[in-house]
Amino acid sequence: MMYDQTRARQSADPTPGPAGRRSPSPEPLLPSDEQHKIVQRLRHALNTFADSPLEALVEAESAYEEATAQLVKALAERRRLLRAGWQSHNPDAQSGELRHALRQYREITQRLLHI
């Protein structure tokens, strides 16, 4: 099978949304409740900086560490699920299924590169 440059350039989600536009944004990498907890901790650090700068920095660093750890965990789980999806196929797997997996990898990687 030859490399299809046109399809490779297509977006990860070719399904248009309302009025012919693509859907707004992809699924968040972290659940919203986890994001909220981390944001609250960071806000607390920012709000207490004037009174206790060192403690605020420790809190901000802790929020950063939690966010990065949860992000790494979420990305590893997505990778596991994607890999399980395409590795379970036989060598004659449908190219559409493999293309979908490739688009998922591309979408996630592009999001990471734009952080």
Secondary structure as GFF3:
##gff-version 3
##sequence-region A 1 115
A	DSSP	alpha_helix	5	8	.	.	.	ID=ss1
A	DSSP	three_ten_helix	18	20	.	.	.	ID=ss2
A	DSSP	alpha_helix	32	48	.	.	.	ID=ss3
A	DSSP	alpha_helix	53	87	.	.	.	ID=ss4
A	DSSP	alpha_helix	95	113	.	.	.	ID=ss5
###
